[in-house]
Amino acid sequence: MKTRYLKPQLFLLSGLLLTMASCENLVEVDFPSNQISTQLVFQDVQTANAALAGLYAGLWEDSPVSGGARGAGALLGIYADDLESHATSVVNAEYDLYRNIQIDDNVAVYAYWTSAYQKVYQANAIIGGMAGSSGISGSEKQRIKGEALFIRSLVLFYLQQAFGNIPYPTTTDYEINRNLSKINAAATLQKLEDDLKEAVPLLSDSYREPERIVVNRKAAEFLLAKVLMSQNKWNEAEVLLKGIVTNPLYQFEPDLSKVFLKNGKHILFQLKPKNAVDPTKEATLYYFVNSAPSVYSLSSDLVSSFTSGDLRKSQWITPVSFNQATKYRPSKYKAISNNSTEYSIVFRLEEVYLLLAEALAQQNKLTEALSFVNATRERAGLPALSSTVTKESLKTEILAENRKEFFAEMGLRFMNLKRAGMLGMLSLTKPNFKTYHAFWPIPQKELLLNKNLNPQNEGY
């Protein structure tokens, strides 16, 4: 008998990718004795959890939140103004993003798109598997579906931020997905809101893993709050964010030297490296010593934005001198080898604080907002902002504080500028940055495979 199958050690569950050109890509072979039929994998909670574990592992390995060279931290970091790229010999890839001259066959953009949609398809397989499973208890089905919905929403949110109008697959049906059209940004954000509102009640506040390497209800609520903030739904976001900061699971970390340690109570969600002693991808990606950087360094504009006495500059930034020159690298993650102390943080409480400050400021609740923005300032050794600050000045300070707190993390600088309508600021330090660069081009290969993805984004 011919049957489709998946290898349990890979847990890909993504045979039906958006990038497939024809049904010939489907794997059809005789069913081997050491592999699990897709019809059986979701009849048992252990195999379903294994598939879910593979999806989490894929987030670390290659996704917008991976922390690696193809993640949002690096690519959106050089695209905005946090990072400089030194890979001058690489054309039509990362360096073109850095110079803001990317075209529609940029290989870095294409890799970002395809790796992200692979995770969407894995999540869809799990969600569909839960709907058809009769061998898993109701509570476990809810939890597994909730986690898969969260991951799909997280990846699609990053895709929406980078590309604007995107396809929104909710099935693994190849014939449907190969002809999907884009939906506009507003509709995408609404669908993300709806999906996350479905996911939240399926999850528990309690973490099922003590290291917070799987999501709980509060992580889902935080992602929902970020989606709401992108829609200017300040009050709804405020309610969710306050529910997180008042939850006893989380505690603000007062020690800058401990912010990137994996056991912090300020962490909402983090990704565990593949092997026990592996460093985080961020630790090795940004590391250089005693020589010129070959990949990335911090931009001079970012380094100069730190005021005198800001402890984050001395704790999280390392100067490297060579040939009578100095460049700076992010040193938030410090375990370069034999790592036993650090995981890649996706969500941390400081972002909750600053988003809450922003939501409050947008509603003219300035006094209340000050306590949340001042928390990170005072921890960094800076004076608290005055209670006489105006709304516009406070919003400017929150944007600046976000930059100094989250540089080289998960593409947050680009996303914060976009939400604030301030992407035009990038043209001050990046002369090639144009208004249409708010979005990347839809990859040319995808347009050739699916004409329904037209029209191409403006400017490309």
LOKE-742455 format. One line per field, with one value per residue (C-alpha): x, y, z; residue in one letter. Coordinates in steps of 0.05 Angstrom, whole numbers. Example, Ala and Ser with C-alpha at 12.3 -4.5 7.8 and 13.67 -1.06 7.14 Angstrom:
! residues 2
u = c(246:273)
v = c(-90:-21)
w = c(156:143)
r = c(A:S)
//
This chain:
! residues 460
u = c(0:24:19:46:91:136:199:187:258:247:174:168:94:102:101:53:93:70:131:114:107:67:37:98:133:89:125:91:128:115:101:165:162:202:160:93:34:5:-62:-35:10:-46:-80:-32:-12:61:69:28:73:133:106:95:166:191:155:187:255:242:230:300:332:305:249:237:250:309:361:405:430:362:320:287:338:393:355:309:367:409:348:333:388:412:464:516:530:602:589:607:621:551:505:430:427:437:482:430:379:429:437:361:369:337:301:248:297:337:357:354:283:264:295:258:192:200:225:168:115:144:128:58:47:74:26:-32:-17:-20:-84:-117:-92:-125:-191:-189:-160:-202:-146:-126:-164:-203:-159:-95:-125:-142:-73:-37:-83:-72:3:1:-45:2:63:25:3:73:104:48:54:127:110:57:105:158:114:48:-5:7:-28:-58:-59:-102:-99:-49:-91:-43:-96:-123:-56:-23:-75:-81:-87:-58:-103:-90:-53:-116:-150:-87:-83:-157:-148:-88:-130:-186:-137:-103:-169:-185:-117:-116:-171:-142:-79:-63:-25:20:80:84:160:194:245:190:209:136:82:29:-34:4:52:-8:-41:23:25:-48:-32:22:-28:-79:-26:-13:-87:-86:-132:-98:-149:-156:-81:-75:-121:-80:-13:-35:-57:14:52:8:14:59:92:132:180:219:293:331:401:424:475:419:370:394:401:351:323:296:225:219:219:153:179:247:278:325:387:389:442:454:519:504:508:449:451:457:519:559:527:549:616:682:745:813:795:746:676:662:586:552:568:526:513:548:480:456:519:517:444:463:469:525:515:469:493:466:522:575:538:509:557:630:680:730:792:834:880:868:792:736:672:620:584:522:543:476:487:556:563:603:617:596:532:490:461:427:369:344:291:231:187:209:174:211:176:110:127:145:85:40:72:58:-15:-26:8:-36:-96:-68:-55:13:25:9:52:113:122:131:179:219:229:278:310:324:351:400:423:384:340:265:227:192:118:111:128:80:45:87:152:134:119:187:221:187:210:281:278:255:315:365:332:319:374:390:330:277:272:236:267:237:170:167:183:129:76:94:91:164:199:216:268:312:326:366:421:405:399:373:312:248:175:160:214:164:153:198:183:143:196:197:196:131:99:119:88:24:-2:-54:1:5:9:80:91:99:169:195)
v = c(0:71:120:187:185:227:211:218:242:302:317:360:349:400:361:409:473:538:536:470:474:411:350:312:339:297:237:171:107:40:48:29:-6:46:107:133:143:213:179:151:206:245:185:185:244:224:225:289:321:298:332:395:390:387:452:486:459:488:557:554:523:568:618:692:684:637:688:665:695:686:710:777:799:800:815:869:895:911:933:985:1022:976:935:945:889:875:819:864:806:779:811:802:778:807:863:889:891:931:981:980:962:893:866:813:755:771:703:726:750:685:643:683:673:598:580:618:585:516:529:552:486:446:483:471:396:394:436:392:330:351:362:290:255:207:179:242:270:334:376:353:366:437:450:422:462:524:519:506:565:609:588:597:666:685:667:699:763:768:755:809:859:846:836:871:835:760:693:663:587:550:481:431:420:430:446:503:531:531:583:626:700:752:787:858:878:899:833:794:829:815:741:739:771:720:661:684:697:625:601:638:599:533:545:547:600:544:525:451:459:496:528:566:535:523:576:586:629:693:686:679:740:780:763:781:848:861:847:893:948:942:957:1017:979:1010:995:921:914:950:900:841:872:890:818:797:847:831:756:725:681:741:787:846:830:886:862:877:821:769:791:740:681:626:619:689:701:758:710:693:649:626:577:521:507:441:409:417:456:495:571:613:633:705:692:666:707:774:752:780:796:830:840:873:843:798:794:845:900:951:1015:1078:1112:1062:1065:1141:1140:1116:1174:1179:1131:1082:1016:977:1005:976:911:893:925:906:951:914:952:934:973:1038:1030:1008:971:948:882:862:820:807:732:716:639:626:553:501:539:519:586:618:606:653:697:711:749:782:825:889:888:880:941:985:964:978:1046:1060:1036:1080:1141:1133:1139:1201:1161:1192:1187:1112:1102:1134:1079:1026:1064:1088:1016:1000:1069:1067:996:1022:1077:1133:1184:1175:1216:1277:1276:1339:1302:1314:1258:1267:1272:1209:1170:1192:1170:1102:1091:1110:1065:1007:1016:1016:958:912:925:863:826:795:853:896:962:957:934:989:1042:1014:1014:1086:1108:1130:1086:1150:1163:1111:1157:1202:1150:1105:1148:1091:1080:1099:1100:1035:999:991:924:873:847:783:733:728:651:653:700:654:594:629:686:701:731:790:849:855:903:975:996:927)
w = c(0:-15:41:62:123:168:205:280:293:248:265:202:190:134:69:39:35:3:-42:-75:-150:-161:-128:-150:-88:-43:-15:-32:-14:17:91:130:197:235:216:239:193:193:206:271:298:331:363:421:466:468:392:388:440:401:339:380:408:337:322:381:359:290:320:349:287:233:241:250:325:320:341:284:219:185:244:254:305:253:188:216:259:197:159:213:250:306:268:214:164:143:92:34:-13:-7:-59:-64:8:77:56:7:64:104:47:35:-38:-36:-97:-104:-113:-50:-22:51:43:7:63:116:79:67:137:168:125:140:213:195:159:216:263:215:214:290:293:241:277:341:306:279:340:381:424:462:521:512:558:523:455:477:504:443:396:438:434:358:348:387:345:280:302:325:258:217:258:240:167:168:198:145:83:98:58:63:50:114:108:158:127:98:37:-21:-73:-29:-9:-77:-100:-38:-47:0:50:70:134:172:156:176:243:255:239:286:340:330:330:394:428:412:437:504:539:514:554:628:666:694:652:635:631:688:641:604:538:520:520:572:574:593:534:488:521:510:436:432:465:413:357:391:397:323:313:361:409:469:523:506:505:572:606:581:598:669:678:663:706:767:759:813:761:738:774:748:746:781:763:691:695:705:651:600:647:632:703:709:734:684:625:592:535:512:463:486:444:408:452:526:520:457:462:440:367:388:429:370:314:342:372:348:386:370:297:251:251:191:199:245:294:330:292:314:317:368:410:412:433:503:552:603:662:625:654:595:552:598:613:545:495:486:449:404:382:322:274:312:302:349:334:384:391:430:491:523:516:543:542:479:495:546:557:617:636:575:528:473:503:459:509:574:625:607:540:576:619:560:518:577:586:512:516:577:546:484:529:566:629:635:710:710:648:680:732:678:634:695:718:662:665:739:735:682:730:696:731:729:679:708:724:682:617:559:521:459:498:537:473:446:510:508:437:456:518:476:431:487:523:463:412:371:400:356:307:359:337:267:294:347:295:249:304:322:249:255:203:166:220:187:128:175:182:123:60:17:61:25:47:10:49:105:71:38:-31:-39:-63:-138:-136:-98:-148:-205:-170:-149:-191:-137:-94:-142:-143:-118:-60:-81:-103:-124)
r = c(M:K:T:R:Y:L:K:P:Q:L:F:L:L:S:G:L:L:L:T:M:A:S:C:E:N:L:V:E:V:D:F:P:S:N:Q:I:S:T:Q:L:V:F:Q:D:V:Q:T:A:N:A:A:L:A:G:L:Y:A:G:L:W:E:D:S:P:V:S:G:G:A:R:G:A:G:A:L:L:G:I:Y:A:D:D:L:E:S:H:A:T:S:V:V:N:A:E:Y:D:L:Y:R:N:I:Q:I:D:D:N:V:A:V:Y:A:Y:W:T:S:A:Y:Q:K:V:Y:Q:A:N:A:I:I:G:G:M:A:G:S:S:G:I:S:G:S:E:K:Q:R:I:K:G:E:A:L:F:I:R:S:L:V:L:F:Y:L:Q:Q:A:F:G:N:I:P:Y:P:T:T:T:D:Y:E:I:N:R:N:L:S:K:I:N:A:A:A:T:L:Q:K:L:E:D:D:L:K:E:A:V:P:L:L:S:D:S:Y:R:E:P:E:R:I:V:V:N:R:K:A:A:E:F:L:L:A:K:V:L:M:S:Q:N:K:W:N:E:A:E:V:L:L:K:G:I:V:T:N:P:L:Y:Q:F:E:P:D:L:S:K:V:F:L:K:N:G:K:H:I:L:F:Q:L:K:P:K:N:A:V:D:P:T:K:E:A:T:L:Y:Y:F:V:N:S:A:P:S:V:Y:S:L:S:S:D:L:V:S:S:F:T:S:G:D:L:R:K:S:Q:W:I:T:P:V:S:F:N:Q:A:T:K:Y:R:P:S:K:Y:K:A:I:S:N:N:S:T:E:Y:S:I:V:F:R:L:E:E:V:Y:L:L:L:A:E:A:L:A:Q:Q:N:K:L:T:E:A:L:S:F:V:N:A:T:R:E:R:A:G:L:P:A:L:S:S:T:V:T:K:E:S:L:K:T:E:I:L:A:E:N:R:K:E:F:F:A:E:M:G:L:R:F:M:N:L:K:R:A:G:M:L:G:M:L:S:L:T:K:P:N:F:K:T:Y:H:A:F:W:P:I:P:Q:K:E:L:L:L:N:K:N:L:N:P:Q:N:E:G:Y)
//
